[in-house]
Amino acid sequence: MQEATKRKAGDGVATLAIIGQKMAADATLSLEEMCEWSGLSIRTIHAEIGSGRLRSHKIGRRRVVTPADARAWRDAFAEKASA
């Protein structure tokens, strides 16, 4: 899977396909993948984690988000936006 994370700029469709596969397999998402999936900046993702709205986990030096946490955050964000 290490190859899957090494991508060139402009591989947006391929990147989203890889992220979709990871989401389906319940693999964790890096914060960079979370940015691509959500369309938000890394700064915004860090702010969401810092505020407690987006749950993340630390694995060694890496911070990751589970697909379940990503979906729950997205659903709560969508619910707040529609209210």
mmCIF file as gemmi writes it, N, C-alpha and C atoms, coordinates in Angstrom:
data_model
loop_
_atom_site.group_PDB
_atom_site.id
_atom_site.type_symbol
_atom_site.label_atom_id
_atom_site.label_alt_id
_atom_site.label_comp_id
_atom_site.label_asym_id
_atom_site.label_entity_id
_atom_site.label_seq_id
_atom_site.pdbx_PDB_ins_code
_atom_site.Cartn_x
_atom_site.Cartn_y
_atom_site.Cartn_z
_atom_site.occupancy
_atom_site.B_iso_or_equiv
_atom_site.pdbx_formal_charge
_atom_site.auth_seq_id
_atom_site.auth_asym_id
_atom_site.pdbx_PDB_model_num
ATOM 1 N N . MET Axp A 1 ? 0.809 -1.192 0 1 0 ? 1 A 1
ATOM 2 C CA . MET Axp A 1 ? 0 0 0 1 0 ? 1 A 1
ATOM 3 C C . MET Axp A 1 ? 0.85 1.253 0 1 0 ? 1 A 1
ATOM 4 N N . GLN Axp A 2 ? 2.135 1.108 0.285 1 0 ? 2 A 1
ATOM 5 C CA . GLN Axp A 2 ? 3.009 2.272 0.278 1 0 ? 2 A 1
ATOM 6 C C . GLN Axp A 2 ? 3.019 2.933 -1.093 1 0 ? 2 A 1
ATOM 7 N N . GLU Axp A 3 ? 2.98 2.138 -2.16 1 0 ? 3 A 1
ATOM 8 C CA . GLU Axp A 3 ? 2.953 2.69 -3.506 1 0 ? 3 A 1
ATOM 9 C C . GLU Axp A 3 ? 1.714 3.548 -3.728 1 0 ? 3 A 1
ATOM 10 N N . ALA Axp A 4 ? 0.609 3.146 -3.148 1 0 ? 4 A 1
ATOM 11 C CA . ALA Axp A 4 ? -0.65 3.867 -3.355 1 0 ? 4 A 1
ATOM 12 C C . ALA Axp A 4 ? -0.591 5.277 -2.782 1 0 ? 4 A 1
ATOM 13 N N . THR Axp A 5 ? 0.226 5.483 -1.755 1 0 ? 5 A 1
ATOM 14 C CA . THR Axp A 5 ? 0.289 6.805 -1.151 1 0 ? 5 A 1
ATOM 15 C C . THR Axp A 5 ? 1.267 7.716 -1.879 1 0 ? 5 A 1
ATOM 16 N N . LYS Axp A 6 ? 2.146 7.172 -2.705 1 0 ? 6 A 1
ATOM 17 C CA . LYS Axp A 6 ? 3.08 7.99 -3.474 1 0 ? 6 A 1
ATOM 18 C C . LYS Axp A 6 ? 2.437 8.316 -4.81 1 0 ? 6 A 1
ATOM 19 N N . ARG Axp A 7 ? 1.894 9.539 -4.909 1 0 ? 7 A 1
ATOM 20 C CA . ARG Axp A 7 ? 1.168 9.931 -6.105 1 0 ? 7 A 1
ATOM 21 C C . ARG Axp A 7 ? 1.776 11.183 -6.69 1 0 ? 7 A 1
ATOM 22 N N . LYS Axp A 8 ? 1.532 11.383 -7.952 1 0 ? 8 A 1
ATOM 23 C CA . LYS Axp A 8 ? 1.962 12.602 -8.633 1 0 ? 8 A 1
ATOM 24 C C . LYS Axp A 8 ? 0.827 13.614 -8.598 1 0 ? 8 A 1
ATOM 25 N N . ALA Axp A 9 ? 1.185 14.871 -8.697 1 0 ? 9 A 1
ATOM 26 C CA . ALA Axp A 9 ? 0.165 15.917 -8.775 1 0 ? 9 A 1
ATOM 27 C C . ALA Axp A 9 ? -0.668 15.7 -10.028 1 0 ? 9 A 1
ATOM 28 N N . GLY Axp A 10 ? -1.949 15.906 -9.929 1 0 ? 10 A 1
ATOM 29 C CA . GLY Axp A 10 ? -2.831 15.729 -11.072 1 0 ? 10 A 1
ATOM 30 C C . GLY Axp A 10 ? -3.478 14.359 -11.132 1 0 ? 10 A 1
ATOM 31 N N . ASP Axp A 11 ? -3.197 13.512 -10.158 1 0 ? 11 A 1
ATOM 32 C CA . ASP Axp A 11 ? -3.794 12.182 -10.12 1 0 ? 11 A 1
ATOM 33 C C . ASP Axp A 11 ? -5.07 12.187 -9.281 1 0 ? 11 A 1
ATOM 34 N N . GLY Axp A 12 ? -5.848 13.257 -9.356 1 0 ? 12 A 1
ATOM 35 C CA . GLY Axp A 12 ? -7.023 13.419 -8.514 1 0 ? 12 A 1
ATOM 36 C C . GLY Axp A 12 ? -8.017 12.284 -8.59 1 0 ? 12 A 1
ATOM 37 N N . VAL Axp A 13 ? -8.326 11.808 -9.792 1 0 ? 13 A 1
ATOM 38 C CA . VAL Axp A 13 ? -9.297 10.723 -9.944 1 0 ? 13 A 1
ATOM 39 C C . VAL Axp A 13 ? -8.749 9.444 -9.346 1 0 ? 13 A 1
ATOM 40 N N . ALA Axp A 14 ? -7.483 9.151 -9.622 1 0 ? 14 A 1
ATOM 41 C CA . ALA Axp A 14 ? -6.852 7.949 -9.07 1 0 ? 14 A 1
ATOM 42 C C . ALA Axp A 14 ? -6.792 8.04 -7.55 1 0 ? 14 A 1
ATOM 43 N N . THR Axp A 15 ? -6.499 9.224 -7.039 1 0 ? 15 A 1
ATOM 44 C CA . THR Axp A 15 ? -6.412 9.43 -5.6 1 0 ? 15 A 1
ATOM 45 C C . THR Axp A 15 ? -7.755 9.168 -4.938 1 0 ? 15 A 1
ATOM 46 N N . LEU Axp A 16 ? -8.811 9.702 -5.482 1 0 ? 16 A 1
ATOM 47 C CA . LEU Axp A 16 ? -10.139 9.481 -4.903 1 0 ? 16 A 1
ATOM 48 C C . LEU Axp A 16 ? -10.539 8.016 -4.975 1 0 ? 16 A 1
ATOM 49 N N . ALA Axp A 17 ? -10.123 7.322 -6.02 1 0 ? 17 A 1
ATOM 50 C CA . ALA Axp A 17 ? -10.415 5.894 -6.125 1 0 ? 17 A 1
ATOM 51 C C . ALA Axp A 17 ? -9.699 5.121 -5.022 1 0 ? 17 A 1
ATOM 52 N N . ILE Axp A 18 ? -8.453 5.486 -4.765 1 0 ? 18 A 1
ATOM 53 C CA . ILE Axp A 18 ? -7.689 4.824 -3.699 1 0 ? 18 A 1
ATOM 54 C C . ILE Axp A 18 ? -8.323 5.107 -2.348 1 0 ? 18 A 1
ATOM 55 N N . ILE Axp A 19 ? -8.72 6.348 -2.117 1 0 ? 19 A 1
ATOM 56 C CA . ILE Axp A 19 ? -9.356 6.703 -0.854 1 0 ? 19 A 1
ATOM 57 C C . ILE Axp A 19 ? -10.673 5.956 -0.701 1 0 ? 19 A 1
ATOM 58 N N . GLY Axp A 20 ? -11.438 5.833 -1.781 1 0 ? 20 A 1
ATOM 59 C CA . GLY Axp A 20 ? -12.689 5.073 -1.744 1 0 ? 20 A 1
ATOM 60 C C . GLY Axp A 20 ? -12.453 3.622 -1.376 1 0 ? 20 A 1
ATOM 61 N N . GLN Axp A 21 ? -11.396 3.035 -1.909 1 0 ? 21 A 1
ATOM 62 C CA . GLN Axp A 21 ? -11.055 1.651 -1.58 1 0 ? 21 A 1
ATOM 63 C C . GLN Axp A 21 ? -10.679 1.525 -0.106 1 0 ? 21 A 1
ATOM 64 N N . LYS Axp A 22 ? -9.918 2.48 0.392 1 0 ? 22 A 1
ATOM 65 C CA . LYS Axp A 22 ? -9.534 2.45 1.803 1 0 ? 22 A 1
ATOM 66 C C . LYS Axp A 22 ? -10.754 2.6 2.703 1 0 ? 22 A 1
ATOM 67 N N . MET Axp A 23 ? -11.686 3.483 2.3 1 0 ? 23 A 1
ATOM 68 C CA . MET Axp A 23 ? -12.902 3.681 3.095 1 0 ? 23 A 1
ATOM 69 C C . MET Axp A 23 ? -13.724 2.388 3.135 1 0 ? 23 A 1
ATOM 70 N N . ALA Axp A 24 ? -13.812 1.709 2.001 1 0 ? 24 A 1
ATOM 71 C CA . ALA Axp A 24 ? -14.58 0.467 1.933 1 0 ? 24 A 1
ATOM 72 C C . ALA Axp A 24 ? -13.922 -0.626 2.76 1 0 ? 24 A 1
ATOM 73 N N . ALA Axp A 25 ? -12.605 -0.621 2.835 1 0 ? 25 A 1
ATOM 74 C CA . ALA Axp A 25 ? -11.877 -1.656 3.56 1 0 ? 25 A 1
ATOM 75 C C . ALA Axp A 25 ? -11.678 -1.291 5.032 1 0 ? 25 A 1
ATOM 76 N N . ASP Axp A 26 ? -12.222 -0.174 5.475 1 0 ? 26 A 1
ATOM 77 C CA . ASP Axp A 26 ? -12.064 0.312 6.842 1 0 ? 26 A 1
ATOM 78 C C . ASP Axp A 26 ? -10.606 0.535 7.224 1 0 ? 26 A 1
ATOM 79 N N . ALA Axp A 27 ? -9.774 0.901 6.252 1 0 ? 27 A 1
ATOM 80 C CA . ALA Axp A 27 ? -8.392 1.275 6.533 1 0 ? 27 A 1
ATOM 81 C C . ALA Axp A 27 ? -8.381 2.73 6.977 1 0 ? 27 A 1
ATOM 82 N N . THR Axp A 28 ? -7.371 3.101 7.734 1 0 ? 28 A 1
ATOM 83 C CA . THR Axp A 28 ? -7.31 4.48 8.209 1 0 ? 28 A 1
ATOM 84 C C . THR Axp A 28 ? -6.886 5.42 7.097 1 0 ? 28 A 1
ATOM 85 N N . LEU Axp A 29 ? -7.281 6.678 7.231 1 0 ? 29 A 1
ATOM 86 C CA . LEU Axp A 29 ? -6.919 7.719 6.277 1 0 ? 29 A 1
ATOM 87 C C . LEU Axp A 29 ? -5.895 8.646 6.91 1 0 ? 29 A 1
ATOM 88 N N . SER Axp A 30 ? -4.864 8.989 6.164 1 0 ? 30 A 1
ATOM 89 C CA . SER Axp A 30 ? -3.932 10.006 6.636 1 0 ? 30 A 1
ATOM 90 C C . SER Axp A 30 ? -4.649 11.349 6.596 1 0 ? 30 A 1
ATOM 91 N N . LEU Axp A 31 ? -4.069 12.342 7.24 1 0 ? 31 A 1
ATOM 92 C CA . LEU Axp A 31 ? -4.707 13.66 7.212 1 0 ? 31 A 1
ATOM 93 C C . LEU Axp A 31 ? -4.701 14.239 5.809 1 0 ? 31 A 1
ATOM 94 N N . GLU Axp A 32 ? -3.665 13.939 5.029 1 0 ? 32 A 1
ATOM 95 C CA . GLU Axp A 32 ? -3.622 14.393 3.637 1 0 ? 32 A 1
ATOM 96 C C . GLU Axp A 32 ? -4.74 13.757 2.824 1 0 ? 32 A 1
ATOM 97 N N . GLU Axp A 33 ? -4.987 12.46 3.041 1 0 ? 33 A 1
ATOM 98 C CA . GLU Axp A 33 ? -6.092 11.781 2.35 1 0 ? 33 A 1
ATOM 99 C C . GLU Axp A 33 ? -7.43 12.333 2.816 1 0 ? 33 A 1
ATOM 100 N N . MET Axp A 34 ? -7.516 12.678 4.089 1 0 ? 34 A 1
ATOM 101 C CA . MET Axp A 34 ? -8.742 13.279 4.62 1 0 ? 34 A 1
ATOM 102 C C . MET Axp A 34 ? -9.014 14.613 3.924 1 0 ? 34 A 1
ATOM 103 N N . CYS Axp A 35 ? -7.949 15.372 3.666 1 0 ? 35 A 1
ATOM 104 C CA . CYS Axp A 35 ? -8.09 16.652 2.947 1 0 ? 35 A 1
ATOM 105 C C . CYS Axp A 35 ? -8.639 16.412 1.545 1 0 ? 35 A 1
ATOM 106 N N . GLU Axp A 36 ? -8.075 15.438 0.845 1 0 ? 36 A 1
ATOM 107 C CA . GLU Axp A 36 ? -8.522 15.145 -0.522 1 0 ? 36 A 1
ATOM 108 C C . GLU Axp A 36 ? -9.961 14.66 -0.529 1 0 ? 36 A 1
ATOM 109 N N . TRP Axp A 37 ? -10.312 13.826 0.427 1 0 ? 37 A 1
ATOM 110 C CA . TRP Axp A 37 ? -11.657 13.269 0.498 1 0 ? 37 A 1
ATOM 111 C C . TRP Axp A 37 ? -12.688 14.352 0.813 1 0 ? 37 A 1
ATOM 112 N N . SER Axp A 38 ? -12.332 15.254 1.734 1 0 ? 38 A 1
ATOM 113 C CA . SER Axp A 38 ? -13.292 16.274 2.172 1 0 ? 38 A 1
ATOM 114 C C . SER Axp A 38 ? -13.251 17.54 1.323 1 0 ? 38 A 1
ATOM 115 N N . GLY Axp A 39 ? -12.132 17.761 0.64 1 0 ? 39 A 1
ATOM 116 C CA . GLY Axp A 39 ? -11.984 18.985 -0.132 1 0 ? 39 A 1
ATOM 117 C C . GLY Axp A 39 ? -11.562 20.172 0.713 1 0 ? 39 A 1
ATOM 118 N N . LEU Axp A 40 ? -11.146 19.928 1.942 1 0 ? 40 A 1
ATOM 119 C CA . LEU Axp A 40 ? -10.731 20.995 2.846 1 0 ? 40 A 1
ATOM 120 C C . LEU Axp A 40 ? -9.211 21.028 2.967 1 0 ? 40 A 1
ATOM 121 N N . SER Axp A 41 ? -8.693 22.114 3.485 1 0 ? 41 A 1
ATOM 122 C CA . SER Axp A 41 ? -7.248 22.258 3.65 1 0 ? 41 A 1
ATOM 123 C C . SER Axp A 41 ? -6.775 21.507 4.892 1 0 ? 41 A 1
ATOM 124 N N . ILE Axp A 42 ? -5.468 21.265 4.946 1 0 ? 42 A 1
ATOM 125 C CA . ILE Axp A 42 ? -4.887 20.602 6.114 1 0 ? 42 A 1
ATOM 126 C C . ILE Axp A 42 ? -5.078 21.468 7.362 1 0 ? 42 A 1
ATOM 127 N N . ARG Axp A 43 ? -5.04 22.765 7.184 1 0 ? 43 A 1
ATOM 128 C CA . ARG Axp A 43 ? -5.241 23.681 8.31 1 0 ? 43 A 1
ATOM 129 C C . ARG Axp A 43 ? -6.648 23.527 8.894 1 0 ? 43 A 1
ATOM 130 N N . THR Axp A 44 ? -7.638 23.398 8.023 1 0 ? 44 A 1
ATOM 131 C CA . THR Axp A 44 ? -9.02 23.21 8.475 1 0 ? 44 A 1
ATOM 132 C C . THR Axp A 44 ? -9.184 21.864 9.163 1 0 ? 44 A 1
ATOM 133 N N . ILE Axp A 45 ? -8.567 20.825 8.604 1 0 ? 45 A 1
ATOM 134 C CA . ILE Axp A 45 ? -8.647 19.49 9.221 1 0 ? 45 A 1
ATOM 135 C C . ILE Axp A 45 ? -8.028 19.534 10.617 1 0 ? 45 A 1
ATOM 136 N N . HIS Axp A 46 ? -6.875 20.181 10.748 1 0 ? 46 A 1
ATOM 137 C CA . HIS Axp A 46 ? -6.242 20.319 12.067 1 0 ? 46 A 1
ATOM 138 C C . HIS Axp A 46 ? -7.148 21.093 13.028 1 0 ? 46 A 1
ATOM 139 N N . ALA Axp A 47 ? -7.807 22.125 12.548 1 0 ? 47 A 1
ATOM 140 C CA . ALA Axp A 47 ? -8.721 22.901 13.393 1 0 ? 47 A 1
ATOM 141 C C . ALA Axp A 47 ? -9.902 22.046 13.844 1 0 ? 47 A 1
ATOM 142 N N . GLU Axp A 48 ? -10.427 21.223 12.942 1 0 ? 48 A 1
ATOM 143 C CA . GLU Axp A 48 ? -11.546 20.342 13.293 1 0 ? 48 A 1
ATOM 144 C C . GLU Axp A 48 ? -11.12 19.314 14.337 1 0 ? 48 A 1
ATOM 145 N N . ILE Axp A 49 ? -9.901 18.797 14.212 1 0 ? 49 A 1
ATOM 146 C CA . ILE Axp A 49 ? -9.378 17.851 15.204 1 0 ? 49 A 1
ATOM 147 C C . ILE Axp A 49 ? -9.173 18.561 16.537 1 0 ? 49 A 1
ATOM 148 N N . GLY Axp A 50 ? -8.57 19.739 16.484 1 0 ? 50 A 1
ATOM 149 C CA . GLY Axp A 50 ? -8.31 20.511 17.708 1 0 ? 50 A 1
ATOM 150 C C . GLY Axp A 50 ? -9.569 20.885 18.464 1 0 ? 50 A 1
ATOM 151 N N . SER Axp A 51 ? -10.647 21.151 17.723 1 0 ? 51 A 1
ATOM 152 C CA . SER Axp A 51 ? -11.91 21.522 18.366 1 0 ? 51 A 1
ATOM 153 C C . SER Axp A 51 ? -12.665 20.31 18.901 1 0 ? 51 A 1
ATOM 154 N N . GLY Axp A 52 ? -12.225 19.114 18.503 1 0 ? 52 A 1
ATOM 155 C CA . GLY Axp A 52 ? -12.902 17.901 18.962 1 0 ? 52 A 1
ATOM 156 C C . GLY Axp A 52 ? -14.031 17.444 18.055 1 0 ? 52 A 1
ATOM 157 N N . ARG Axp A 53 ? -14.272 18.181 16.969 1 0 ? 53 A 1
ATOM 158 C CA . ARG Axp A 53 ? -15.352 17.789 16.06 1 0 ? 53 A 1
ATOM 159 C C . ARG Axp A 53 ? -14.968 16.598 15.193 1 0 ? 53 A 1
ATOM 160 N N . LEU Axp A 54 ? -13.688 16.471 14.87 1 0 ? 54 A 1
ATOM 161 C CA . LEU Axp A 54 ? -13.197 15.348 14.068 1 0 ? 54 A 1
ATOM 162 C C . LEU Axp A 54 ? -12.271 14.513 14.939 1 0 ? 54 A 1
ATOM 163 N N . ARG Axp A 55 ? -12.64 13.271 15.125 1 0 ? 55 A 1
ATOM 164 C CA . ARG Axp A 55 ? -11.86 12.372 15.971 1 0 ? 55 A 1
ATOM 165 C C . ARG Axp A 55 ? -10.708 11.791 15.166 1 0 ? 55 A 1
ATOM 166 N N . SER Axp A 56 ? -9.516 11.753 15.765 1 0 ? 56 A 1
ATOM 167 C CA . SER Axp A 56 ? -8.356 11.166 15.107 1 0 ? 56 A 1
ATOM 168 C C . SER Axp A 56 ? -7.587 10.321 16.112 1 0 ? 56 A 1
ATOM 169 N N . HIS Axp A 57 ? -6.655 9.548 15.594 1 0 ? 57 A 1
ATOM 170 C CA . HIS Axp A 57 ? -5.858 8.651 16.427 1 0 ? 57 A 1
ATOM 171 C C . HIS Axp A 57 ? -4.396 8.818 16.047 1 0 ? 57 A 1
ATOM 172 N N . LYS Axp A 58 ? -3.539 8.667 17.005 1 0 ? 58 A 1
ATOM 173 C CA . LYS Axp A 58 ? -2.112 8.774 16.77 1 0 ? 58 A 1
ATOM 174 C C . LYS Axp A 58 ? -1.526 7.373 16.706 1 0 ? 58 A 1
ATOM 175 N N . ILE Axp A 59 ? -0.823 7.086 15.634 1 0 ? 59 A 1
ATOM 176 C CA . ILE Axp A 59 ? -0.124 5.808 15.475 1 0 ? 59 A 1
ATOM 177 C C . ILE Axp A 59 ? 1.341 6.152 15.249 1 0 ? 59 A 1
ATOM 178 N N . GLY Axp A 60 ? 2.147 5.998 16.274 1 0 ? 60 A 1
ATOM 179 C CA . GLY Axp A 60 ? 3.531 6.448 16.19 1 0 ? 60 A 1
ATOM 180 C C . GLY Axp A 60 ? 3.555 7.947 16.024 1 0 ? 60 A 1
ATOM 181 N N . ARG Axp A 61 ? 4.176 8.418 14.955 1 0 ? 61 A 1
ATOM 182 C CA . ARG Axp A 61 ? 4.214 9.852 14.669 1 0 ? 61 A 1
ATOM 183 C C . ARG Axp A 61 ? 3.068 10.299 13.782 1 0 ? 61 A 1
ATOM 184 N N . ARG Axp A 62 ? 2.351 9.34 13.234 1 0 ? 62 A 1
ATOM 185 C CA . ARG Axp A 62 ? 1.272 9.666 12.293 1 0 ? 62 A 1
ATOM 186 C C . ARG Axp A 62 ? -0.044 9.901 13.012 1 0 ? 62 A 1
ATOM 187 N N . ARG Axp A 63 ? -0.827 10.797 12.478 1 0 ? 63 A 1
ATOM 188 C CA . ARG Axp A 63 ? -2.192 11.016 12.948 1 0 ? 63 A 1
ATOM 189 C C . ARG Axp A 63 ? -3.111 10.547 11.832 1 0 ? 63 A 1
ATOM 190 N N . VAL Axp A 64 ? -4.079 9.696 12.164 1 0 ? 64 A 1
ATOM 191 C CA . VAL Axp A 64 ? -4.966 9.115 11.17 1 0 ? 64 A 1
ATOM 192 C C . VAL Axp A 64 ? -6.418 9.26 11.606 1 0 ? 64 A 1
ATOM 193 N N . VAL Axp A 65 ? -7.307 9.096 10.645 1 0 ? 65 A 1
ATOM 194 C CA . VAL Axp A 65 ? -8.752 9.163 10.881 1 0 ? 65 A 1
ATOM 195 C C . VAL Axp A 65 ? -9.351 7.862 10.356 1 0 ? 65 A 1
ATOM 196 N N . THR Axp A 66 ? -10.213 7.247 11.138 1 0 ? 66 A 1
ATOM 197 C CA . THR Axp A 66 ? -10.883 6.038 10.672 1 0 ? 66 A 1
ATOM 198 C C . THR Axp A 66 ? -12.029 6.433 9.737 1 0 ? 66 A 1
ATOM 199 N N . PRO Axp A 67 ? -12.39 5.553 8.816 1 0 ? 67 A 1
ATOM 200 C CA . PRO Axp A 67 ? -13.529 5.853 7.936 1 0 ? 67 A 1
ATOM 201 C C . PRO Axp A 67 ? -14.814 6.147 8.713 1 0 ? 67 A 1
ATOM 202 N N . ALA Axp A 68 ? -15.036 5.421 9.798 1 0 ? 68 A 1
ATOM 203 C CA . ALA Axp A 68 ? -16.252 5.651 10.596 1 0 ? 68 A 1
ATOM 204 C C . ALA Axp A 68 ? -16.246 7.06 11.185 1 0 ? 68 A 1
ATOM 205 N N . ASP Axp A 69 ? -15.088 7.504 11.692 1 0 ? 69 A 1
ATOM 206 C CA . ASP Axp A 69 ? -14.992 8.856 12.243 1 0 ? 69 A 1
ATOM 207 C C . ASP Axp A 69 ? -15.135 9.907 11.147 1 0 ? 69 A 1
ATOM 208 N N . ALA Axp A 70 ? -14.569 9.635 9.965 1 0 ? 70 A 1
ATOM 209 C CA . ALA Axp A 70 ? -14.678 10.578 8.84 1 0 ? 70 A 1
ATOM 210 C C . ALA Axp A 70 ? -16.131 10.735 8.414 1 0 ? 70 A 1
ATOM 211 N N . ARG Axp A 71 ? -16.856 9.62 8.329 1 0 ? 71 A 1
ATOM 212 C CA . ARG Axp A 71 ? -18.263 9.677 7.927 1 0 ? 71 A 1
ATOM 213 C C . ARG Axp A 71 ? -19.113 10.381 8.981 1 0 ? 71 A 1
ATOM 214 N N . ALA Axp A 72 ? -18.845 10.082 10.263 1 0 ? 72 A 1
ATOM 215 C CA . ALA Axp A 72 ? -19.605 10.72 11.347 1 0 ? 72 A 1
ATOM 216 C C . ALA Axp A 72 ? -19.377 12.228 11.335 1 0 ? 72 A 1
ATOM 217 N N . TRP Axp A 73 ? -18.132 12.645 11.115 1 0 ? 73 A 1
ATOM 218 C CA . TRP Axp A 73 ? -17.813 14.07 11.042 1 0 ? 73 A 1
ATOM 219 C C . TRP Axp A 73 ? -18.524 14.712 9.856 1 0 ? 73 A 1
ATOM 220 N N . ARG Axp A 74 ? -18.478 14.044 8.696 1 0 ? 74 A 1
ATOM 221 C CA . ARG Axp A 74 ? -19.135 14.577 7.49 1 0 ? 74 A 1
ATOM 222 C C . ARG Axp A 74 ? -20.638 14.708 7.716 1 0 ? 74 A 1
ATOM 223 N N . ASP Axp A 75 ? -21.254 13.691 8.318 1 0 ? 75 A 1
ATOM 224 C CA . ASP Axp A 75 ? -22.7 13.722 8.557 1 0 ? 75 A 1
ATOM 225 C C . ASP Axp A 75 ? -23.076 14.838 9.537 1 0 ? 75 A 1
ATOM 226 N N . ALA Axp A 76 ? -22.275 15.026 10.582 1 0 ? 76 A 1
ATOM 227 C CA . ALA Axp A 76 ? -22.544 16.091 11.547 1 0 ? 76 A 1
ATOM 228 C C . ALA Axp A 76 ? -22.35 17.455 10.896 1 0 ? 76 A 1
ATOM 229 N N . PHE Axp A 77 ? -21.342 17.569 10.03 1 0 ? 77 A 1
ATOM 230 C CA . PHE Axp A 77 ? -21.076 18.808 9.327 1 0 ? 77 A 1
ATOM 231 C C . PHE Axp A 77 ? -22.223 19.137 8.374 1 0 ? 77 A 1
ATOM 232 N N . ALA Axp A 78 ? -22.716 18.13 7.663 1 0 ? 78 A 1
ATOM 233 C CA . ALA Axp A 78 ? -23.824 18.316 6.718 1 0 ? 78 A 1
ATOM 234 C C . ALA Axp A 78 ? -25.113 18.674 7.479 1 0 ? 78 A 1
ATOM 235 N N . GLU Axp A 79 ? -25.326 18.029 8.615 1 0 ? 79 A 1
ATOM 236 C CA . GLU Axp A 79 ? -26.521 18.299 9.417 1 0 ? 79 A 1
ATOM 237 C C . GLU Axp A 79 ? -26.499 19.735 9.912 1 0 ? 79 A 1
ATOM 238 N N . LYS Axp A 80 ? -25.318 20.203 10.365 1 0 ? 80 A 1
ATOM 239 C CA . LYS Axp A 80 ? -25.195 21.572 10.856 1 0 ? 80 A 1
ATOM 240 C C . LYS Axp A 80 ? -25.408 22.575 9.73 1 0 ? 80 A 1
ATOM 241 N N . ALA Axp A 81 ? -24.907 22.258 8.542 1 0 ? 81 A 1
ATOM 242 C CA . ALA Axp A 81 ? -25.036 23.157 7.393 1 0 ? 81 A 1
ATOM 243 C C . ALA Axp A 81 ? -26.486 23.275 6.931 1 0 ? 81 A 1
ATOM 244 N N . SER Axp A 82 ? -27.256 22.204 7.056 1 0 ? 82 A 1
ATOM 245 C CA . SER Axp A 82 ? -28.639 22.23 6.584 1 0 ? 82 A 1
ATOM 246 C C . SER Axp A 82 ? -29.588 22.825 7.626 1 0 ? 82 A 1
ATOM 247 N N . ALA Axp A 83 ? -29.129 22.956 8.85 1 0 ? 83 A 1
ATOM 248 C CA . ALA Axp A 83 ? -30 23.488 9.924 1 0 ? 83 A 1
ATOM 249 C C . ALA Axp A 83 ? -30.153 24.976 9.864 1 0 ? 83 A 1
